[in-house]
């Protein structure tokens, strides 16, 4: 049995779909307040549903009962409900999940995190604390650290609006990023569920090519056949936002934007060798809708 925590999210639901397609028994931790349409999709996949919350440690113990592998994609950064915060979900909730998994005899834990960055901020601090605790556990541990999801960072939500030929570019836009699709991250996570125990470790994940934000804009312009209006957000402004913010989520978003602005070119070779797959989807395929 594989337990997916964060199963109604973009990445978690795709992992559920892939595991169910393989014929794996899958259990999803869902909240009673979860989006009913997303819960219905999980039910259609044949996924077993169990009600619980990362903020309720007793529900985690019940959810982990009879489970061989836990995959956690959960975070409070996008979909937030009352009481959700980086402290209660990304830090303490994940630590409680690790404790519950160990107590239940879970054999393997797959954690979705992100690469390290030299500027501290609350979300990164929480992720590193959970990673450190997982490394001290007796479970087989696979920590996946994907870089920027193209479906998030190259979307209107974060200022890249291809349909309206507008792009917000963080920093000078010249630093390359190994943009990755959530579909490829889901494929790595699915492979991690079935990988041999020797595949335990921490793996940085990037897409098949590294492009600067301005490179991405040029690809968008080629697809549109016209120029895009570009607005730059200087790094100094992002740093000021990080330093002045008092809310941990605002601090973390500024930190993540600084990470994206500075770029990160990732060699996924170690993950590819350990898990037997590689990233497939390019930025051009994403922008073109294929």
N, C-alpha and C positions, 0 to 999 in steps of 0.2 A: 504494500500500500504506500502510495506517495501522497503526502500532504502538501498542498500549495497554499501558502499564506500570501495574501495579496491577489487572490484569484479573480477578483472582478476588475482588476486594473488591466491596462493595455497589454503589458508584458505577461502578467500572471495568467490571464485568460488564454493567451496564445500558447503558453506552456501547457496548460490543461488540455487544449485542443490537440497538441502534438502527442502528448502522452496517451490520451484516450484513443487516438488514431492508431497507436502502437498496440493497443489492447491492454495497457497497464491499468490496474485499479487505481483510481485517483480520488482523493478526498479534498474538498475545498473548504477552507475556513471563510465563512461569510458572516456579515453582521445582519441583524434583523432589520437594520436601516439601509442595507446595501441596495444599489440600483436594481429594481426588480427585473428589468429587461436583461441585465447582465447575469443575474442569478438564473433566469429562465434559460439563457443560452448554455450555462454550465449544466443545468439539468438535462437539456436536450443532448448534450455530449455524453450523458450517462455518468456524470461525475457525482459522487456522493457528497452531499452538503452537510456541514456541521456548523452550527451557530456558535460564534465566539468573537473575541475581540482581543487584540494585543494588550489592551489596558485591563483585561480580566484574566489574571494568571490561572485561575481555576478552570476557565474554559479552554485554555491552552493545554493543560494537563489532559483533559478529556479528549481534545482534538488529536493529540499525539498517541493516544492509546492504540496499539496494534499497527503502528506505522513503521515502515522500514527506512523511509527517506523523507526529509523535509526540504522543500524548496521555498525560500522566502524572498519575495520581491517587494514586500510592503514598505510604504513610506508615507509620511504625512505631507509631502511637499506639493502634491497636485490635488488629490481628492481628500478633503478634510471634513471631519464631522466634529460635533461638540466634544470637547475634551482632548482632541487630537493635537499633538504638538511634537516637535522633534524630540523633546525629552520623554514624553509618555509613549510614543510609538517607535521612533527610529532608534532610541537608546534603550530605555527601560523595557519597553515592550519586546524588543528583539532579544534582550538579555533574558527576560522571563521565558521567551520561547525556547531559547537554548537550554535553559534549566529544565523546562518541561520535556524537551526532546531527550535529554540525557536520562532523566528519571524514568521515562517510558521505554528506554532501551533502543531508541532510534539508532540506526547504524551509520547513516550518512546525512550530512547537512550541506545543502547548496545555498549559498548566500549571494545575492546580487548587491554589489557595492559600486564604487567608482574609484578611479585611480587617485593616488595621493597627490597632494598639491602643497606647496610650501607656505601657503597663507592659511592660518587656522580660521575656521568658522564652525558654528554649532553642528551643522549636518555632518561635516567631515569628522569632527571630533566624535560624534555619535557612531559613525560608521567604523572608525578606527577602534573604538572601544569594543564594539561587537565583534569585529574581526579578531582582535586580540583574545577575547574570551573564547571564541570558536577554536582558535589555534591551540588553546589549552585543554580542549575537550578530548574525550576518548573517541569521538566519532570520526569517520572519514569526512574530511572537510574539503569542499571545493568553493573557493571564493572567486567570483567572477567580477572583474572591474572594467566594465565597458566605458568607453569615452562617450562623447555627446551623441544622443539618439537623434538621427536626422529627422524623424517624425515629430520630434518636440522642438529642437533648436532651429530647424529650417521650416517653421510653420508660422502662420499668422499670429498664434498665441505669443510668440517671442519675436515678432516683428518682421519675419520673412514672409511676405505676402505676394506670392508669385502671381496669383490671379489679378491683383491690382498693380503689379509691376512696382512694388515698393519693398525695400529691404532695410532693416536696421542692422548695422554692422558694429560688433563690439570691438573696441580698440581700433587700430589702423587697418584691420582686415587682412593683414599680410601673413599672419602666422598660420601654418597648416594644422588641420585637425583631421584625425582619422575617423570621420563621421561613421557611425554604425547604425544599422537598422535594428529596431527592436525584434524583427523577425529573425535576424541572425543571432541576436542574444538569446532568444527563445530556443533556437536550435542548439546553441552551446549548452544551455541549461538542461535541455532534454538529453543531450549526449552525456552530460555530467551525472545524470541519474543512473545511467547504465555503464559508466566507465569503470574500469578495474580499480581496485582500492589503491593501486600505485599511482593513480591520477590525482591523488589528494594534493592540494596546493592552492596557491594564489595566482590567478591568471589575468593579465591585462588583455582587453579585447578592443580591437579597432576594426574598421571596415576595410574593404579591398583597396582603397586609395586614400591618400592624404591630400586635402584641398584646403586652401585658405578661404575665408569667407568671400573675398573678392573673386576667387576662382569660381565659387558657387554662384555668385551673382552673374558672372560671365556665362556660365552654363544656362542659367535662367534666361538671360537675354537671348541666347541662341535659340532656346526653345520658344520664346515669345516672339522673336523676330523684331524686337524693339528694346530700347534701353530701359533699365530699372532705375527708379529714384532711390538713391542711397543716402541714408542718414547714419553718421558715425556717432557712437557713444564712447568718448575717450576713456582710456584706462584710469586716468586720474579721477574722473567722475565716478567710476565704479568703485574705486578705492575709497572715495569720500562717502559713498553710499554705505559701504561696508562699515566704515569707522563711525558713522553717525547713527546708523540704525540701532534701535533698542529691541526690536522684536527678533527673536532667533530665526524665524523664517525669512524675514527681510535680509538679515545678515547673511543667511545661507544662500539666498538667491543672488545677492551681490557677489559672494564668493565663487559661486558656480559660473557666473558671467565673467568674472576675472579669469577663471580657469579656461573658459572657452576663448576669451580674447587672447590669452597668451599662447594658445595652441597646444596640441599634444599629438605627436606622431608616434603611433604604437605599433610595435612588431608583435603580432599575435602568434608567432611561430610556436612558442611554448604551449599555448592553449591548443593550437591545431594538432600538434604532435601528441599531446596527452589525450585529447578528446576525439580525435579522428575526423574533424570537420574543419571548414574554413568559412569566413564571411563571404557572402555572395553578392548582396545587393549594393549597387553603386548609387552615388548621389544622383547621377543623371537618370537612372531608372526610377528613383523616388520622385524626382521633380517631374518626370514625364508621365508618372502615374502607372508605371508598369511594375 
